[in-house]
Amino acid sequence: MKITRTSPLTGQTNTLDLPVNRRSLRRWLNGEPIQCCFPDLDAAQREFIKNGFMPGEYDIFVGPEDD
């Protein structure tokens, strides 16, 4: 399913074709945890659905993690 979001970092609108379905999307919109609704997506793909960050953009926004 094609998901379109606008990045809060760049303001650019992007579309990703992700392996999700309407039922899972509806479950997430109704409050279920995103990890439960989209277990096959990686963290960057879930972040895109939640906030519009493109893969890799979120890391730039928040900076590197401390080890």
Backbone as CSV, one residue per row, in Angstrom:
resi,resn,N_x,N_y,N_z,CA_x,CA_y,CA_z,C_x,C_y,C_z
1,MET,0.845,-1.163,0.000,0.000,0.000,0.000,0.897,1.234,0.000
2,LYS,0.560,2.195,-0.808,1.316,3.435,-0.848,0.870,4.348,0.289
3,ILE,1.845,4.779,1.079,1.610,5.672,2.212,2.321,6.985,1.907
4,THR,1.599,8.092,2.024,2.162,9.415,1.762,2.168,10.220,3.053
5,ARG,3.309,10.777,3.374,3.465,11.610,4.565,4.365,12.792,4.218
6,THR,4.267,13.848,5.007,5.131,15.007,4.861,6.130,15.018,6.001
7,SER,7.399,15.128,5.660,8.463,15.131,6.660,8.413,16.425,7.469
8,PRO,8.379,16.325,8.801,8.416,17.537,9.620,9.794,18.197,9.602
9,LEU,10.792,17.459,9.181,12.151,17.985,9.138,12.397,18.809,7.878
10,THR,11.966,18.280,6.729,12.252,18.939,5.452,11.037,19.615,4.831
11,GLY,9.834,19.220,5.264,8.611,19.741,4.655,8.280,19.074,3.332
12,GLN,9.094,18.115,2.924,8.893,17.420,1.656,7.871,16.297,1.829
13,THR,6.969,16.163,0.855,5.992,15.083,0.858,6.589,13.895,0.123
14,ASN,6.542,12.732,0.772,7.122,11.502,0.233,6.096,10.385,0.267
15,THR,6.252,9.433,-0.631,5.390,8.263,-0.689,6.257,7.014,-0.684
16,LEU,5.917,6.081,0.198,6.579,4.781,0.228,5.527,3.707,-0.017
17,ASP,5.902,2.694,-0.769,5.032,1.538,-0.992,5.437,0.491,0.038
18,LEU,4.619,0.345,1.079,4.949,-0.523,2.203,4.018,-1.731,2.249
19,PRO,4.513,-2.853,2.785,3.685,-4.059,2.886,2.709,-3.983,4.066
20,VAL,1.724,-3.102,3.950,0.692,-2.940,4.974,-0.672,-3.059,4.314
21,ASN,-1.681,-3.294,5.131,-3.045,-3.352,4.596,-3.949,-2.410,5.381
22,ARG,-5.109,-2.179,4.839,-6.040,-1.223,5.459,-6.465,-1.655,6.863
23,ARG,-6.617,-2.957,7.074,-7.040,-3.435,8.384,-6.002,-3.073,9.450
24,SER,-4.728,-3.329,9.151,-3.669,-2.997,10.111,-3.570,-1.491,10.327
25,LEU,-3.711,-0.739,9.255,-3.681,0.719,9.368,-4.827,1.218,10.233
26,ARG,-6.004,0.652,10.055,-7.177,1.042,10.856,-6.955,0.692,12.332
27,ARG,-6.362,-0.482,12.596,-6.075,-0.871,13.979,-5.144,0.141,14.630
28,TRP,-4.100,0.557,13.886,-3.156,1.531,14.430,-3.838,2.871,14.672
29,LEU,-4.642,3.318,13.728,-5.347,4.593,13.882,-6.313,4.565,15.059
30,ASN,-6.768,3.367,15.426,-7.681,3.221,16.565,-6.945,3.018,17.883
31,GLY,-5.604,3.152,17.872,-4.870,3.170,19.126,-4.003,1.979,19.457
32,GLU,-3.991,0.943,18.626,-3.114,-0.188,18.915,-1.661,0.213,18.674
33,PRO,-0.732,-0.372,19.410,0.688,-0.047,19.209,1.132,-0.361,17.775
34,ILE,1.928,0.527,17.232,2.345,0.390,15.840,3.145,-0.888,15.619
35,GLN,3.928,-1.325,16.620,4.713,-2.546,16.485,3.815,-3.768,16.338
36,CYS,2.652,-3.736,16.978,1.710,-4.860,16.886,0.979,-4.861,15.546
37,CYS,0.681,-3.701,15.049,-0.069,-3.588,13.794,0.799,-3.853,12.571
38,PHE,2.084,-3.523,12.655,2.992,-3.668,11.517,4.275,-4.397,11.943
39,PRO,4.156,-5.656,12.360,5.337,-6.364,12.868,6.403,-6.636,11.799
40,ASP,6.023,-6.611,10.537,6.985,-6.896,9.464,7.762,-5.668,9.008
41,LEU,7.396,-4.486,9.513,8.108,-3.273,9.132,9.271,-3.043,10.080
42,ASP,10.344,-2.422,9.557,11.441,-2.058,10.449,11.111,-0.725,11.124
43,ALA,11.952,-0.327,12.054,11.691,0.886,12.835,11.595,2.127,11.947
44,ALA,12.426,2.221,10.920,12.395,3.392,10.039,11.087,3.460,9.255
45,GLN,10.584,2.320,8.830,9.311,2.304,8.097,8.152,2.686,9.013
46,ARG,8.186,2.210,10.246,7.134,2.589,11.206,7.218,4.076,11.535
47,GLU,8.425,4.604,11.648,8.601,6.031,11.915,8.037,6.861,10.764
48,PHE,8.208,6.385,9.539,7.633,7.081,8.386,6.113,7.132,8.506
49,ILE,5.491,6.019,8.858,4.030,5.992,9.004,3.603,6.938,10.124
50,LYS,4.289,6.885,11.260,3.902,7.700,12.417,4.102,9.189,12.196
51,ASN,5.296,9.568,11.706,5.675,10.975,11.720,6.079,11.571,10.385
52,GLY,6.266,10.731,9.380,6.635,11.254,8.072,8.115,11.340,7.800
53,PHE,8.945,10.944,8.789,10.385,10.951,8.566,10.748,9.866,7.555
54,MET,11.540,10.232,6.555,12.063,9.243,5.617,13.120,8.412,6.339
55,PRO,13.324,7.157,5.904,14.376,6.358,6.534,15.710,7.114,6.540
56,GLY,16.322,7.204,7.708,17.580,7.920,7.864,17.411,9.356,8.339
57,GLU,16.291,9.993,8.017,16.058,11.387,8.421,15.933,11.525,9.931
58,TYR,15.261,10.593,10.564,15.032,10.675,12.002,16.364,10.678,12.748
59,ASP,17.323,9.861,12.281,18.641,9.823,12.917,19.331,11.175,12.832
60,ILE,19.175,11.847,11.706,19.755,13.180,11.544,19.087,14.161,12.505
61,PHE,17.776,14.025,12.665,16.993,14.916,13.509,17.367,14.797,14.977
62,VAL,17.487,13.564,15.471,17.726,13.359,16.906,19.205,13.181,17.239
63,GLY,20.034,12.950,16.238,21.458,12.754,16.475,21.780,11.304,16.755
64,PRO,23.045,10.982,16.841,23.453,9.588,17.064,23.116,9.130,18.472
65,GLU,22.872,7.809,18.579,22.618,7.221,19.901,23.934,7.047,20.616
66,ASP,23.899,7.181,21.936,25.076,6.903,22.748,25.183,5.395,22.937
67,ASP,26.395,4.870,22.819,26.582,3.431,23.020,26.824,3.108,24.467
